[in-house]
Amino acid sequence: MKKLSDIEMQKIEGGNSYVTAAFISSITRAGNCILDVGRSIGSAIRRIYENDICSL
């Protein structure tokens, strides 16, 4: 393995990609969370409208 000089090490670039696997995963999870909230709200509205509310 070749040792790099200080000047060569200062010229190294990398890791500037904004789209990573963690970013895609977090966007997917956020989308699923929003979808689940929408389903829950829709189900609640439907149950209120149809007067099919469970009581204890």
mmCIF entry with sequence, helices, sheets and N, C-alpha, C, O atoms, coordinates in Angstrom:
data_MODEL
# 
_entry.id   MODEL 
# 
_entity.id                         1 
_entity.type                       polymer 
_entity.pdbx_number_of_molecules   1 
# 
_entity_poly.entity_id                      1 
_entity_poly.type                           'polypeptide(L)' 
_entity_poly.nstd_linkage                   no 
_entity_poly.nstd_monomer                   no 
_entity_poly.pdbx_seq_one_letter_code       MKKLSDIEMQKIEGGNSYVTAAFISSITRAGNCILDVGRSIGSAIRRIYENDICSL 
_entity_poly.pdbx_seq_one_letter_code_can   MKKLSDIEMQKIEGGNSYVTAAFISSITRAGNCILDVGRSIGSAIRRIYENDICSL 
_entity_poly.pdbx_strand_id                 A 
# 
loop_
_entity_poly_seq.entity_id 
_entity_poly_seq.num 
_entity_poly_seq.mon_id 
_entity_poly_seq.hetero 
1 1  MET n 
1 2  LYS n 
1 3  LYS n 
1 4  LEU n 
1 5  SER n 
1 6  ASP n 
1 7  ILE n 
1 8  GLU n 
1 9  MET n 
1 10 GLN n 
1 11 LYS n 
1 12 ILE n 
1 13 GLU n 
1 14 GLY n 
1 15 GLY n 
1 16 ASN n 
1 17 SER n 
1 18 TYR n 
1 19 VAL n 
1 20 THR n 
1 21 ALA n 
1 22 ALA n 
1 23 PHE n 
1 24 ILE n 
1 25 SER n 
1 26 SER n 
1 27 ILE n 
1 28 THR n 
1 29 ARG n 
1 30 ALA n 
1 31 GLY n 
1 32 ASN n 
1 33 CYS n 
1 34 ILE n 
1 35 LEU n 
1 36 ASP n 
1 37 VAL n 
1 38 GLY n 
1 39 ARG n 
1 40 SER n 
1 41 ILE n 
1 42 GLY n 
1 43 SER n 
1 44 ALA n 
1 45 ILE n 
1 46 ARG n 
1 47 ARG n 
1 48 ILE n 
1 49 TYR n 
1 50 GLU n 
1 51 ASN n 
1 52 ASP n 
1 53 ILE n 
1 54 CYS n 
1 55 SER n 
1 56 LEU n 
# 
_struct_asym.id          A 
_struct_asym.entity_id   1 
# 
loop_
_struct_conf.conf_type_id 
_struct_conf.id 
_struct_conf.pdbx_PDB_helix_id 
_struct_conf.beg_label_comp_id 
_struct_conf.beg_label_asym_id 
_struct_conf.beg_label_seq_id 
_struct_conf.pdbx_beg_PDB_ins_code 
_struct_conf.end_label_comp_id 
_struct_conf.end_label_asym_id 
_struct_conf.end_label_seq_id 
_struct_conf.pdbx_end_PDB_ins_code 
_struct_conf.beg_auth_comp_id 
_struct_conf.beg_auth_asym_id 
_struct_conf.beg_auth_seq_id 
_struct_conf.end_auth_comp_id 
_struct_conf.end_auth_asym_id 
_struct_conf.end_auth_seq_id 
_struct_conf.pdbx_PDB_helix_class 
_struct_conf.details 
_struct_conf.pdbx_PDB_helix_length 
HELX_P HELX_P1 AA1 ASP A 6  ? GLN A 10 ? ASP A 6  GLN A 10 1 ? 5  
HELX_P HELX_P2 AA2 ALA A 21 ? TYR A 49 ? ALA A 21 TYR A 49 1 ? 29 
# 
_struct_conf_type.id          HELX_P 
_struct_conf_type.criteria    ? 
_struct_conf_type.reference   ? 
# 
loop_
_atom_site.group_PDB 
_atom_site.id 
_atom_site.type_symbol 
_atom_site.label_atom_id 
_atom_site.label_alt_id 
_atom_site.label_comp_id 
_atom_site.label_asym_id 
_atom_site.label_entity_id 
_atom_site.label_seq_id 
_atom_site.pdbx_PDB_ins_code 
_atom_site.Cartn_x 
_atom_site.Cartn_y 
_atom_site.Cartn_z 
_atom_site.occupancy 
_atom_site.B_iso_or_equiv 
_atom_site.pdbx_formal_charge 
_atom_site.auth_seq_id 
_atom_site.auth_comp_id 
_atom_site.auth_asym_id 
_atom_site.auth_atom_id 
_atom_site.pdbx_PDB_model_num 
ATOM 1   N N  . MET A 1 1  ? 0.847   -1.162 0.000  1.00 0.00 ? 1  MET A N  1 
ATOM 2   C CA . MET A 1 1  ? 0.000   0.000  0.000  1.00 0.00 ? 1  MET A CA 1 
ATOM 3   C C  . MET A 1 1  ? 0.901   1.236  0.000  1.00 0.00 ? 1  MET A C  1 
ATOM 4   O O  . MET A 1 1  ? 1.880   1.311  0.743  1.00 0.00 ? 1  MET A O  1 
ATOM 5   N N  . LYS A 1 2  ? 0.549   2.201  -0.848 1.00 0.00 ? 2  LYS A N  1 
ATOM 6   C CA . LYS A 1 2  ? 1.338   3.411  -0.997 1.00 0.00 ? 2  LYS A CA 1 
ATOM 7   C C  . LYS A 1 2  ? 0.921   4.444  0.036  1.00 0.00 ? 2  LYS A C  1 
ATOM 8   O O  . LYS A 1 2  ? -0.272  4.674  0.237  1.00 0.00 ? 2  LYS A O  1 
ATOM 9   N N  . LYS A 1 3  ? 1.886   5.063  0.687  1.00 0.00 ? 3  LYS A N  1 
ATOM 10  C CA . LYS A 1 3  ? 1.588   6.146  1.625  1.00 0.00 ? 3  LYS A CA 1 
ATOM 11  C C  . LYS A 1 3  ? 1.401   7.436  0.856  1.00 0.00 ? 3  LYS A C  1 
ATOM 12  O O  . LYS A 1 3  ? 2.156   7.734  -0.070 1.00 0.00 ? 3  LYS A O  1 
ATOM 13  N N  . LEU A 1 4  ? 0.388   8.203  1.244  1.00 0.00 ? 4  LEU A N  1 
ATOM 14  C CA . LEU A 1 4  ? 0.109   9.471  0.583  1.00 0.00 ? 4  LEU A CA 1 
ATOM 15  C C  . LEU A 1 4  ? 0.772   10.613 1.337  1.00 0.00 ? 4  LEU A C  1 
ATOM 16  O O  . LEU A 1 4  ? 0.893   10.596 2.562  1.00 0.00 ? 4  LEU A O  1 
ATOM 17  N N  . SER A 1 5  ? 1.192   11.592 0.574  1.00 0.00 ? 5  SER A N  1 
ATOM 18  C CA . SER A 1 5  ? 1.763   12.779 1.207  1.00 0.00 ? 5  SER A CA 1 
ATOM 19  C C  . SER A 1 5  ? 0.638   13.671 1.724  1.00 0.00 ? 5  SER A C  1 
ATOM 20  O O  . SER A 1 5  ? -0.529  13.432 1.414  1.00 0.00 ? 5  SER A O  1 
ATOM 21  N N  . ASP A 1 6  ? 0.971   14.679 2.495  1.00 0.00 ? 6  ASP A N  1 
ATOM 22  C CA . ASP A 1 6  ? -0.035  15.600 3.041  1.00 0.00 ? 6  ASP A CA 1 
ATOM 23  C C  . ASP A 1 6  ? -0.789  16.319 1.931  1.00 0.00 ? 6  ASP A C  1 
ATOM 24  O O  . ASP A 1 6  ? -1.997  16.531 2.043  1.00 0.00 ? 6  ASP A O  1 
ATOM 25  N N  . ILE A 1 7  ? -0.102  16.695 0.871  1.00 0.00 ? 7  ILE A N  1 
ATOM 26  C CA . ILE A 1 7  ? -0.745  17.406 -0.238 1.00 0.00 ? 7  ILE A CA 1 
ATOM 27  C C  . ILE A 1 7  ? -1.729  16.485 -0.947 1.00 0.00 ? 7  ILE A C  1 
ATOM 28  O O  . ILE A 1 7  ? -2.832  16.910 -1.290 1.00 0.00 ? 7  ILE A O  1 
ATOM 29  N N  . GLU A 1 8  ? -1.348  15.231 -1.173 1.00 0.00 ? 8  GLU A N  1 
ATOM 30  C CA . GLU A 1 8  ? -2.241  14.272 -1.820 1.00 0.00 ? 8  GLU A CA 1 
ATOM 31  C C  . GLU A 1 8  ? -3.472  13.990 -0.946 1.00 0.00 ? 8  GLU A C  1 
ATOM 32  O O  . GLU A 1 8  ? -4.577  13.827 -1.462 1.00 0.00 ? 8  GLU A O  1 
ATOM 33  N N  . MET A 1 9  ? -3.278  13.933 0.357  1.00 0.00 ? 9  MET A N  1 
ATOM 34  C CA . MET A 1 9  ? -4.392  13.663 1.258  1.00 0.00 ? 9  MET A CA 1 
ATOM 35  C C  . MET A 1 9  ? -5.376  14.831 1.291  1.00 0.00 ? 9  MET A C  1 
ATOM 36  O O  . MET A 1 9  ? -6.573  14.617 1.481  1.00 0.00 ? 9  MET A O  1 
ATOM 37  N N  . GLN A 1 10 ? -4.897  16.052 1.110  1.00 0.00 ? 10 GLN A N  1 
ATOM 38  C CA . GLN A 1 10 ? -5.781  17.213 1.101  1.00 0.00 ? 10 GLN A CA 1 
ATOM 39  C C  . GLN A 1 10 ? -6.635  17.267 -0.167 1.00 0.00 ? 10 GLN A C  1 
ATOM 40  O O  . GLN A 1 10 ? -7.681  17.916 -0.175 1.00 0.00 ? 10 GLN A O  1 
ATOM 41  N N  . LYS A 1 11 ? -6.209  16.604 -1.221 1.00 0.00 ? 11 LYS A N  1 
ATOM 42  C CA . LYS A 1 11 ? -6.941  16.619 -2.490 1.00 0.00 ? 11 LYS A CA 1 
ATOM 43  C C  . LYS A 1 11 ? -8.011  15.529 -2.569 1.00 0.00 ? 11 LYS A C  1 
ATOM 44  O O  . LYS A 1 11 ? -8.751  15.471 -3.551 1.00 0.00 ? 11 LYS A O  1 
ATOM 45  N N  . ILE A 1 12 ? -8.104  14.679 -1.573 1.00 0.00 ? 12 ILE A N  1 
ATOM 46  C CA . ILE A 1 12 ? -9.076  13.585 -1.603 1.00 0.00 ? 12 ILE A CA 1 
ATOM 47  C C  . ILE A 1 12 ? -10.472 14.158 -1.400 1.00 0.00 ? 12 ILE A C  1 
ATOM 48  O O  . ILE A 1 12 ? -10.714 14.936 -0.477 1.00 0.00 ? 12 ILE A O  1 
ATOM 49  N N  . GLU A 1 13 ? -11.392 13.753 -2.287 1.00 0.00 ? 13 GLU A N  1 
ATOM 50  C CA . GLU A 1 13 ? -12.792 14.165 -2.194 1.00 0.00 ? 13 GLU A CA 1 
ATOM 51  C C  . GLU A 1 13 ? -13.656 12.917 -2.197 1.00 0.00 ? 13 GLU A C  1 
ATOM 52  O O  . GLU A 1 13 ? -13.279 11.883 -2.747 1.00 0.00 ? 13 GLU A O  1 
ATOM 53  N N  . GLY A 1 14 ? -14.801 13.027 -1.583 1.00 0.00 ? 14 GLY A N  1 
ATOM 54  C CA . GLY A 1 14 ? -15.726 11.897 -1.597 1.00 0.00 ? 14 GLY A CA 1 
ATOM 55  C C  . GLY A 1 14 ? -16.815 12.052 -0.563 1.00 0.00 ? 14 GLY A C  1 
ATOM 56  O O  . GLY A 1 14 ? -16.739 12.903 0.323  1.00 0.00 ? 14 GLY A O  1 
ATOM 57  N N  . GLY A 1 15 ? -17.826 11.220 -0.689 1.00 0.00 ? 15 GLY A N  1 
ATOM 58  C CA . GLY A 1 15 ? -18.913 11.212 0.274  1.00 0.00 ? 15 GLY A CA 1 
ATOM 59  C C  . GLY A 1 15 ? -19.875 12.375 0.152  1.00 0.00 ? 15 GLY A C  1 
ATOM 60  O O  . GLY A 1 15 ? -20.500 12.761 1.140  1.00 0.00 ? 15 GLY A O  1 
ATOM 61  N N  . ASN A 1 16 ? -20.012 12.944 -1.042 1.00 0.00 ? 16 ASN A N  1 
ATOM 62  C CA . ASN A 1 16 ? -20.902 14.088 -1.182 1.00 0.00 ? 16 ASN A CA 1 
ATOM 63  C C  . ASN A 1 16 ? -22.218 13.719 -1.845 1.00 0.00 ? 16 ASN A C  1 
ATOM 64  O O  . ASN A 1 16 ? -22.870 14.575 -2.443 1.00 0.00 ? 16 ASN A O  1 
ATOM 65  N N  . SER A 1 17 ? -22.613 12.473 -1.748 1.00 0.00 ? 17 SER A N  1 
ATOM 66  C CA . SER A 1 17 ? -23.878 12.036 -2.328 1.00 0.00 ? 17 SER A CA 1 
ATOM 67  C C  . SER A 1 17 ? -25.003 12.276 -1.333 1.00 0.00 ? 17 SER A C  1 
ATOM 68  O O  . SER A 1 17 ? -24.896 11.886 -0.170 1.00 0.00 ? 17 SER A O  1 
ATOM 69  N N  . TYR A 1 18 ? -26.081 12.914 -1.778 1.00 0.00 ? 18 TYR A N  1 
ATOM 70  C CA . TYR A 1 18 ? -27.195 13.216 -0.892 1.00 0.00 ? 18 TYR A CA 1 
ATOM 71  C C  . TYR A 1 18 ? -28.176 12.061 -0.787 1.00 0.00 ? 18 TYR A C  1 
ATOM 72  O O  . TYR A 1 18 ? -28.899 11.956 0.204  1.00 0.00 ? 18 TYR A O  1 
ATOM 73  N N  . VAL A 1 19 ? -28.214 11.204 -1.776 1.00 0.00 ? 19 VAL A N  1 
ATOM 74  C CA . VAL A 1 19 ? -29.163 10.097 -1.783 1.00 0.00 ? 19 VAL A CA 1 
ATOM 75  C C  . VAL A 1 19 ? -28.438 8.843  -1.293 1.00 0.00 ? 19 VAL A C  1 
ATOM 76  O O  . VAL A 1 19 ? -27.694 8.201  -2.034 1.00 0.00 ? 19 VAL A O  1 
ATOM 77  N N  . THR A 1 20 ? -28.677 8.520  -0.035 1.00 0.00 ? 20 THR A N  1 
ATOM 78  C CA . THR A 1 20 ? -28.072 7.327  0.550  1.00 0.00 ? 20 THR A CA 1 
ATOM 79  C C  . THR A 1 20 ? -29.169 6.346  0.903  1.00 0.00 ? 20 THR A C  1 
ATOM 80  O O  . THR A 1 20 ? -30.350 6.688  0.845  1.00 0.00 ? 20 THR A O  1 
ATOM 81  N N  . ALA A 1 21 ? -28.800 5.146  1.264  1.00 0.00 ? 21 ALA A N  1 
ATOM 82  C CA . ALA A 1 21 ? -29.778 4.130  1.643  1.00 0.00 ? 21 ALA A CA 1 
ATOM 83  C C  . ALA A 1 21 ? -30.549 4.561  2.882  1.00 0.00 ? 21 ALA A C  1 
ATOM 84  O O  . ALA A 1 21 ? -31.753 4.318  2.974  1.00 0.00 ? 21 ALA A O  1 
ATOM 85  N N  . ALA A 1 22 ? -29.879 5.193  3.832  1.00 0.00 ? 22 ALA A N  1 
ATOM 86  C CA . ALA A 1 22 ? -30.560 5.656  5.042  1.00 0.00 ? 22 ALA A CA 1 
ATOM 87  C C  . ALA A 1 22 ? -31.572 6.749  4.704  1.00 0.00 ? 22 ALA A C  1 
ATOM 88  O O  . ALA A 1 22 ? -32.652 6.787  5.293  1.00 0.00 ? 22 ALA A O  1 
ATOM 89  N N  . PHE A 1 23 ? -31.244 7.630  3.776  1.00 0.00 ? 23 PHE A N  1 
ATOM 90  C CA . PHE A 1 23 ? -32.156 8.705  3.364  1.00 0.00 ? 23 PHE A CA 1 
ATOM 91  C C  . PHE A 1 23 ? -33.394 8.124  2.695  1.00 0.00 ? 23 PHE A C  1 
ATOM 92  O O  . PHE A 1 23 ? -34.515 8.534  2.998  1.00 0.00 ? 23 PHE A O  1 
ATOM 93  N N  . ILE A 1 24 ? -33.199 7.182  1.797  1.00 0.00 ? 24 ILE A N  1 
ATOM 94  C CA . ILE A 1 24 ? -34.332 6.542  1.112  1.00 0.00 ? 24 ILE A CA 1 
ATOM 95  C C  . ILE A 1 24 ? -35.197 5.792  2.115  1.00 0.00 ? 24 ILE A C  1 
ATOM 96  O O  . ILE A 1 24 ? -36.424 5.842  2.029  1.00 0.00 ? 24 ILE A O  1 
ATOM 97  N N  . SER A 1 25 ? -34.587 5.110  3.049  1.00 0.00 ? 25 SER A N  1 
ATOM 98  C CA . SER A 1 25 ? -35.327 4.381  4.074  1.00 0.00 ? 25 SER A CA 1 
ATOM 99  C C  . SER A 1 25 ? -36.154 5.321  4.936  1.00 0.00 ? 25 SER A C  1 
ATOM 100 O O  . SER A 1 25 ? -37.306 5.022  5.250  1.00 0.00 ? 25 SER A O  1 
ATOM 101 N N  . SER A 1 26 ? -35.583 6.448  5.320  1.00 0.00 ? 26 SER A N  1 
ATOM 102 C CA . SER A 1 26 ? -36.324 7.396  6.162  1.00 0.00 ? 26 SER A CA 1 
ATOM 103 C C  . SER A 1 26 ? -37.486 8.017  5.401  1.00 0.00 ? 26 SER A C  1 
ATOM 104 O O  . SER A 1 26 ? -38.551 8.228  5.981  1.00 0.00 ? 26 SER A O  1 
ATOM 105 N N  . ILE A 1 27 ? -37.312 8.314  4.118  1.00 0.00 ? 27 ILE A N  1 
ATOM 106 C CA . ILE A 1 27 ? -38.403 8.859  3.311  1.00 0.00 ? 27 ILE A CA 1 
ATOM 107 C C  . ILE A 1 27 ? -39.519 7.823  3.169  1.00 0.00 ? 27 ILE A C  1 
ATOM 108 O O  . ILE A 1 27 ? -40.699 8.169  3.238  1.00 0.00 ? 27 ILE A O  1 
ATOM 109 N N  . THR A 1 28 ? -39.155 6.566  2.972  1.00 0.00 ? 28 THR A N  1 
ATOM 110 C CA . THR A 1 28 ? -40.140 5.501  2.851  1.00 0.00 ? 28 THR A CA 1 
ATOM 111 C C  . THR A 1 28 ? -40.929 5.323  4.143  1.00 0.00 ? 28 THR A C  1 
ATOM 112 O O  . THR A 1 28 ? -42.150 5.166  4.119  1.00 0.00 ? 28 THR A O  1 
ATOM 113 N N  . ARG A 1 29 ? -40.221 5.347  5.272  1.00 0.00 ? 29 ARG A N  1 
ATOM 114 C CA . ARG A 1 29 ? -40.899 5.206  6.560  1.00 0.00 ? 29 ARG A CA 1 
ATOM 115 C C  . ARG A 1 29 ? -41.819 6.388  6.830  1.00 0.00 ? 29 ARG A C  1 
ATOM 116 O O  . ARG A 1 29 ? -42.913 6.203  7.362  1.00 0.00 ? 29 ARG A O  1 
ATOM 117 N N  . ALA A 1 30 ? -41.399 7.593  6.476  1.00 0.00 ? 30 ALA A N  1 
ATOM 118 C CA . ALA A 1 30 ? -42.255 8.765  6.664  1.00 0.00 ? 30 ALA A CA 1 
ATOM 119 C C  . ALA A 1 30 ? -43.513 8.651  5.809  1.00 0.00 ? 30 ALA A C  1 
ATOM 120 O O  . ALA A 1 30 ? -44.608 8.978  6.266  1.00 0.00 ? 30 ALA A O  1 
ATOM 121 N N  . GLY A 1 31 ? -43.360 8.195  4.585  1.00 0.00 ? 31 GLY A N  1 
ATOM 122 C CA . GLY A 1 31 ? -44.509 8.000  3.701  1.00 0.00 ? 31 GLY A CA 1 
ATOM 123 C C  . GLY A 1 31 ? -45.478 6.968  4.255  1.00 0.00 ? 31 GLY A C  1 
ATOM 124 O O  . GLY A 1 31 ? -46.692 7.165  4.220  1.00 0.00 ? 31 GLY A O  1 
ATOM 125 N N  . ASN A 1 32 ? -44.943 5.874  4.763  1.00 0.00 ? 32 ASN A N  1 
ATOM 126 C CA . ASN A 1 32 ? -45.801 4.837  5.353  1.00 0.00 ? 32 ASN A CA 1 
ATOM 127 C C  . ASN A 1 32 ? -46.521 5.362  6.591  1.00 0.00 ? 32 ASN A C  1 
ATOM 128 O O  . ASN A 1 32 ? -47.686 5.037  6.818  1.00 0.00 ? 32 ASN A O  1 
ATOM 129 N N  . CYS A 1 33 ? -45.838 6.164  7.382  1.00 0.00 ? 33 CYS A N  1 
ATOM 130 C CA . CYS A 1 33 ? -46.451 6.739  8.581  1.00 0.00 ? 33 CYS A CA 1 
ATOM 131 C C  . CYS A 1 33 ? -47.607 7.671  8.200  1.00 0.00 ? 33 CYS A C  1 
ATOM 132 O O  . CYS A 1 33 ? -48.674 7.617  8.810  1.00 0.00 ? 33 CYS A O  1 
ATOM 133 N N  . ILE A 1 34 ? -47.397 8.513  7.208  1.00 0.00 ? 34 ILE A N  1 
ATOM 134 C CA . ILE A 1 34 ? -48.450 9.424  6.746  1.00 0.00 ? 34 ILE A CA 1 
ATOM 135 C C  . ILE A 1 34 ? -49.630 8.627  6.195  1.00 0.00 ? 34 ILE A C  1 
ATOM 136 O O  . ILE A 1 34 ? -50.783 8.984  6.437  1.00 0.00 ? 34 ILE A O  1 
ATOM 137 N N  . LEU A 1 35 ? -49.357 7.569  5.468  1.00 0.00 ? 35 LEU A N  1 
ATOM 138 C CA . LEU A 1 35 ? -50.411 6.718  4.924  1.00 0.00 ? 35 LEU A CA 1 
ATOM 139 C C  . LEU A 1 35 ? -51.212 6.053  6.043  1.00 0.00 ? 35 LEU A C  1 
ATOM 140 O O  . LEU A 1 35 ? -52.439 5.990  5.966  1.00 0.00 ? 35 LEU A O  1 
ATOM 141 N N  . ASP A 1 36 ? -50.542 5.562  7.072  1.00 0.00 ? 36 ASP A N  1 
ATOM 142 C CA . ASP A 1 36 ? -51.228 4.936  8.202  1.00 0.00 ? 36 ASP A CA 1 
ATOM 143 C C  . ASP A 1 36 ? -52.103 5.932  8.954  1.00 0.00 ? 36 ASP A C  1 
ATOM 144 O O  . ASP A 1 36 ? -53.217 5.599  9.359  1.00 0.00 ? 36 ASP A O  1 
ATOM 145 N N  . VAL A 1 37 ? -51.605 7.152  9.141  1.00 0.00 ? 37 VAL A N  1 
ATOM 146 C CA . VAL A 1 37 ? -52.397 8.183  9.809  1.00 0.00 ? 37 VAL A CA 1 
ATOM 147 C C  . VAL A 1 37 ? -53.645 8.488  8.983  1.00 0.00 ? 37 VAL A C  1 
ATOM 148 O O  . VAL A 1 37 ? -54.735 8.616  9.540  1.00 0.00 ? 37 VAL A O  1 
ATOM 149 N N  . GLY A 1 38 ? -53.503 8.605  7.687  1.00 0.00 ? 38 GLY A N  1 
ATOM 150 C CA . GLY A 1 38 ? -54.640 8.853  6.811  1.00 0.00 ? 38 GLY A CA 1 
ATOM 151 C C  . GLY A 1 38 ? -55.671 7.741  6.875  1.00 0.00 ? 38 GLY A C  1 
ATOM 152 O O  . GLY A 1 38 ? -56.872 8.006  6.895  1.00 0.00 ? 38 GLY A O  1 
ATOM 153 N N  . ARG A 1 39 ? -55.214 6.507  6.908  1.00 0.00 ? 39 ARG A N  1 
ATOM 154 C CA . ARG A 1 39 ? -56.135 5.370  7.024  1.00 0.00 ? 39 ARG A CA 1 
ATOM 155 C C  . ARG A 1 39 ? -56.884 5.418  8.352  1.00 0.00 ? 39 ARG A C  1 
ATOM 156 O O  . ARG A 1 39 ? -58.092 5.185  8.397  1.00 0.00 ? 39 ARG A O  1 
ATOM 157 N N  . SER A 1 40 ? -56.174 5.716  9.422  1.00 0.00 ? 40 SER A N  1 
ATOM 158 C CA . SER A 1 40 ? -56.808 5.770  10.740 1.00 0.00 ? 40 SER A CA 1 
ATOM 159 C C  . SER A 1 40 ? -57.856 6.874  10.809 1.00 0.00 ? 40 SER A C  1 
ATOM 160 O O  . SER A 1 40 ? -58.949 6.666  11.334 1.00 0.00 ? 40 SER A O  1 
ATOM 161 N N  . ILE A 1 41 ? -57.526 8.028  10.286 1.00 0.00 ? 41 ILE A N  1 
ATOM 162 C CA . ILE A 1 41 ? -58.480 9.141  10.284 1.00 0.00 ? 41 ILE A CA 1 
ATOM 163 C C  . ILE A 1 41 ? -59.686 8.793  9.409  1.00 0.00 ? 41 ILE A C  1 
ATOM 164 O O  . ILE A 1 41 ? -60.825 9.069  9.786  1.00 0.00 ? 41 ILE A O  1 
ATOM 165 N N  . GLY A 1 42 ? -59.443 8.195  8.255  1.00 0.00 ? 42 GLY A N  1 
ATOM 166 C CA . GLY A 1 42 ? -60.531 7.800  7.374  1.00 0.00 ? 42 GLY A CA 1 
ATOM 167 C C  . GLY A 1 42 ? -61.443 6.767  8.019  1.00 0.00 ? 42 GLY A C  1 
ATOM 168 O O  . GLY A 1 42 ? -62.665 6.844  7.892  1.00 0.00 ? 42 GLY A O  1 
ATOM 169 N N  . SER A 1 43 ? -60.853 5.808  8.705  1.00 0.00 ? 43 SER A N  1 
ATOM 170 C CA . SER A 1 43 ? -61.659 4.788  9.385  1.00 0.00 ? 43 SER A CA 1 
ATOM 171 C C  . SER A 1 43 ? -62.481 5.415  10.503 1.00 0.00 ? 43 SER A C  1 
ATOM 172 O O  . SER A 1 43 ? -63.644 5.059  10.693 1.00 0.00 ? 43 SER A O  1 
ATOM 173 N N  . ALA A 1 44 ? -61.887 6.342  11.241 1.00 0.00 ? 44 ALA A N  1 
ATOM 174 C CA . ALA A 1 44 ? -62.609 7.008  12.328 1.00 0.00 ? 44 ALA A CA 1 
ATOM 175 C C  . ALA A 1 44 ? -63.779 7.816  11.780 1.00 0.00 ? 44 ALA A C  1 
ATOM 176 O O  . ALA A 1 44 ? -64.873 7.783  12.344 1.00 0.00 ? 44 ALA A O  1 
ATOM 177 N N  . ILE A 1 45 ? -63.563 8.528  10.706 1.00 0.00 ? 45 ILE A N  1 
ATOM 178 C CA . ILE A 1 45 ? -64.641 9.316  10.102 1.00 0.00 ? 45 ILE A CA 1 
ATOM 179 C C  . ILE A 1 45 ? -65.759 8.403  9.614  1.00 0.00 ? 45 ILE A C  1 
ATOM 180 O O  . ILE A 1 45 ? -66.938 8.701  9.810  1.00 0.00 ? 45 ILE A O  1 
ATOM 181 N N  . ARG A 1 46 ? -65.391 7.285  8.975  1.00 0.00 ? 46 ARG A N  1 
ATOM 182 C CA . ARG A 1 46 ? -66.398 6.350  8.471  1.00 0.00 ? 46 ARG A CA 1 
ATOM 183 C C  . ARG A 1 46 ? -67.206 5.753  9.615  1.00 0.00 ? 46 ARG A C  1 
ATOM 184 O O  . ARG A 1 46 ? -68.427 5.640  9.515  1.00 0.00 ? 46 ARG A O  1 
ATOM 185 N N  . ARG A 1 47 ? -66.528 5.362  10.717 1.00 0.00 ? 47 ARG A N  1 
ATOM 186 C CA . ARG A 1 47 ? -67.242 4.771  11.852 1.00 0.00 ? 47 ARG A CA 1 
ATOM 187 C C  . ARG A 1 47 ? -68.170 5.794  12.507 1.00 0.00 ? 47 ARG A C  1 
ATOM 188 O O  . ARG A 1 47 ? -69.268 5.436  12.935 1.00 0.00 ? 47 ARG A O  1 
ATOM 189 N N  . ILE A 1 48 ? -67.759 7.046  12.592 1.00 0.00 ? 48 ILE A N  1 
ATOM 190 C CA . ILE A 1 48 ? -68.637 8.089  13.156 1.00 0.00 ? 48 ILE A CA 1 
ATOM 191 C C  . ILE A 1 48 ? -69.832 8.296  12.241 1.00 0.00 ? 48 ILE A C  1 
ATOM 192 O O  . ILE A 1 48 ? -70.964 8.392  12.715 1.00 0.00 ? 48 ILE A O  1 
ATOM 193 N N  . TYR A 1 49 ? -69.596 8.365  10.930 1.00 0.00 ? 49 TYR A N  1 
ATOM 194 C CA . TYR A 1 49 ? -70.670 8.600  9.976  1.00 0.00 ? 49 TYR A CA 1 
ATOM 195 C C  . TYR A 1 49 ? -71.689 7.466  9.980  1.00 0.00 ? 49 TYR A C  1 
ATOM 196 O O  . TYR A 1 49 ? -72.892 7.707  9.881  1.00 0.00 ? 49 TYR A O  1 
ATOM 197 N N  . GLU A 1 50 ? -71.201 6.214  10.096 1.00 0.00 ? 50 GLU A N  1 
ATOM 198 C CA . GLU A 1 50 ? -72.090 5.057  10.081 1.00 0.00 ? 50 GLU A CA 1 
ATOM 199 C C  . GLU A 1 50 ? -72.606 4.700  11.470 1.00 0.00 ? 50 GLU A C  1 
ATOM 200 O O  . GLU A 1 50 ? -73.332 3.718  11.629 1.00 0.00 ? 50 GLU A O  1 
ATOM 201 N N  . ASN A 1 51 ? -72.237 5.488  12.472 1.00 0.00 ? 51 ASN A N  1 
ATOM 202 C CA . ASN A 1 51 ? -72.646 5.263  13.870 1.00 0.00 ? 51 ASN A CA 1 
ATOM 203 C C  . ASN A 1 51 ? -72.275 3.855  14.318 1.00 0.00 ? 51 ASN A C  1 
ATOM 204 O O  . ASN A 1 51 ? -73.075 3.160  14.945 1.00 0.00 ? 51 ASN A O  1 
ATOM 205 N N  . ASP A 1 52 ? -71.057 3.445  13.990 1.00 0.00 ? 52 ASP A N  1 
ATOM 206 C CA . ASP A 1 52 ? -70.560 2.111  14.323 1.00 0.00 ? 52 ASP A CA 1 
ATOM 207 C C  . ASP A 1 52 ? -69.373 2.241  15.272 1.00 0.00 ? 52 ASP A C  1 
ATOM 208 O O  . ASP A 1 52 ? -68.310 1.665  15.040 1.00 0.00 ? 52 ASP A O  1 
ATOM 209 N N  . ILE A 1 53 ? -69.574 3.015  16.355 1.00 0.00 ? 53 ILE A N  1 
ATOM 210 C CA . ILE A 1 53 ? -68.503 3.277  17.298 1.00 0.00 ? 53 ILE A CA 1 
ATOM 211 C C  . ILE A 1 53 ? -68.570 2.221  18.409 1.00 0.00 ? 53 ILE A C  1 
ATOM 212 O O  . ILE A 1 53 ? -69.629 1.983  18.990 1.00 0.00 ? 53 ILE A O  1 
ATOM 213 N N  . CYS A 1 54 ? -67.445 1.606  18.687 1.00 0.00 ? 54 CYS A N  1 
ATOM 214 C CA . CYS A 1 54 ? -67.388 0.597  19.748 1.00 0.00 ? 54 CYS A CA 1 
ATOM 215 C C  . CYS A 1 54 ? -67.400 1.304  21.103 1.00 0.00 ? 54 CYS A C  1 
ATOM 216 O O  . CYS A 1 54 ? -66.689 2.291  21.296 1.00 0.00 ? 54 CYS A O  1 
ATOM 217 N N  . SER A 1 55 ? -68.194 0.809  22.026 1.00 0.00 ? 55 SER A N  1 
ATOM 218 C CA . SER A 1 55 ? -68.216 1.385  23.362 1.00 0.00 ? 55 SER A CA 1 
ATOM 219 C C  . SER A 1 55 ? -67.851 0.306  24.360 1.00 0.00 ? 55 SER A C  1 
ATOM 220 O O  . SER A 1 55 ? -68.100 -0.877 24.129 1.00 0.00 ? 55 SER A O  1 
ATOM 221 N N  . LEU A 1 56 ? -67.271 0.709  25.451 1.00 0.00 ? 56 LEU A N  1 
ATOM 222 C CA . LEU A 1 56 ? -66.829 -0.253 26.458 1.00 0.00 ? 56 LEU A CA 1 
ATOM 223 C C  . LEU A 1 56 ? -67.884 -0.551 27.464 1.00 0.00 ? 56 LEU A C  1 
ATOM 224 O O  . LEU A 1 56 ? -67.659 -1.345 28.377 1.00 0.00 ? 56 LEU A O  1 
# 
